[in-house]
Amino acid sequence: MRTVLVIDDNIAVLSTLIYLLEEAGYHVVSAENGHAGVRIYRSERPDLVIADLIMPEQGGIQTIREIKRLCPEAKIIAISGGARIGNTDPLEAAREVGAIATLAKPLDPDDFIEAVNNLLAA
């Protein structure tokens, strides 16, 4: 069974993504911030990471950088509600630091699972 790490500070979003992934047959581990996400990545070495970009403590961009330093071939999907960081589109910034795919919130459940399936099939 493939393992997916979901990192999101919004408990409602986190719970929804866990539910969708478990229903699709994935084992899910989760973290509510980037620091915890990197710790879990180190110990679990999941097959895929889904990281929110705008989080307190440690945002998704820094989290993606740290995970890619640990494992350059890590598969990461970045998600964001669209808030801009200055003039920067956070989803574009996530691609620049190593996210393989990006999805804007609110997520369409079918599109979300399709993106996960496609990345894990590659």
C-alpha positions in Angstrom: 0.0 0.0 0.0 1.4 3.4 -1.0 1.9 6.0 1.8 1.0 9.7 1.4 2.0 12.4 3.8 -0.4 15.3 3.9 0.8 18.6 5.5 -1.8 21.3 6.1 -2.6 23.5 9.1 -6.3 23.7 8.4 -7.8 20.7 10.2 -10.9 20.6 8.0 -8.8 20.5 4.8 -6.5 17.9 6.4 -9.4 15.7 7.5 -11.0 15.9 4.1 -7.8 15.0 2.2 -7.1 12.1 4.6 -10.6 10.8 4.0 -10.3 11.1 0.2 -6.9 9.4 0.1 -8.0 6.5 2.5 -11.1 6.0 0.4 -8.8 5.7 -2.7 -6.8 3.0 -0.9 -3.8 4.9 0.3 -2.1 4.8 3.8 -2.0 8.3 5.1 0.2 10.1 7.6 -0.3 13.7 8.4 1.2 16.8 9.9 -0.3 20.2 10.9 2.9 22.2 10.0 6.0 22.1 8.0 8.4 21.3 10.8 6.4 18.2 11.8 6.0 17.3 8.1 9.7 17.2 7.5 10.2 15.1 10.7 7.5 12.6 9.5 9.1 12.5 6.0 12.4 11.6 7.6 10.9 8.7 9.5 8.2 7.4 7.2 9.7 8.1 3.7 6.2 8.3 2.1 5.7 7.7 -1.6 4.1 11.1 -2.1 3.9 14.4 -0.1 1.0 16.9 -0.4 2.0 20.2 1.2 -0.1 23.3 1.8 1.9 26.4 1.0 0.6 29.0 3.5 1.1 27.7 7.0 2.4 29.2 10.3 5.7 28.2 11.8 7.1 26.9 8.5 5.5 27.4 5.2 5.2 25.0 2.3 8.0 26.4 0.2 10.6 25.9 3.0 9.1 22.5 3.7 9.4 21.4 0.0 13.0 22.7 -0.1 13.9 20.6 3.0 12.2 17.5 1.7 13.9 17.8 -1.7 17.3 18.2 0.1 16.6 15.0 2.0 15.4 13.2 -1.1 15.8 14.9 -4.5 13.4 12.4 -6.2 10.6 13.1 -3.7 7.2 13.4 -5.3 5.4 16.5 -4.0 2.1 18.1 -4.8 1.7 21.7 -3.5 -1.7 23.0 -2.7 -2.7 26.6 -2.0 -5.8 28.7 -1.5 -4.4 31.3 -3.8 -3.1 33.9 -1.4 -0.1 35.7 -2.9 3.2 36.2 -1.1 4.0 39.8 -2.2 4.1 39.6 -6.0 4.8 35.9 -6.0 2.3 33.2 -7.0 2.9 30.5 -4.3 2.1 27.7 -6.7 4.6 28.9 -9.2 7.2 29.3 -6.4 6.5 25.7 -5.3 7.2 24.4 -8.8 10.4 26.3 -8.8 11.6 24.6 -5.6 10.6 21.1 -6.6 6.9 20.4 -6.5 6.0 18.1 -9.3 2.3 19.2 -9.4 0.3 22.1 -8.0 -3.4 22.3 -7.2 -5.4 25.4 -6.2 -7.9 25.2 -3.3 -10.7 24.6 -3.2 -9.8 21.2 -4.5 -12.1 19.2 -6.7 -12.0 15.7 -5.1 -11.9 13.9 -8.5 -9.1 16.1 -9.8 -7.2 15.7 -6.5 -7.3 11.9 -6.6 -6.5 11.8 -10.3 -3.3 13.9 -9.6 -2.3 11.6 -6.8 -2.9 8.5 -8.9 -1.0 9.9 -11.8 2.1 10.8 -9.7 2.1 7.5 -8.0 1.8 5.6 -11.3 4.8 7.4 -12.8 
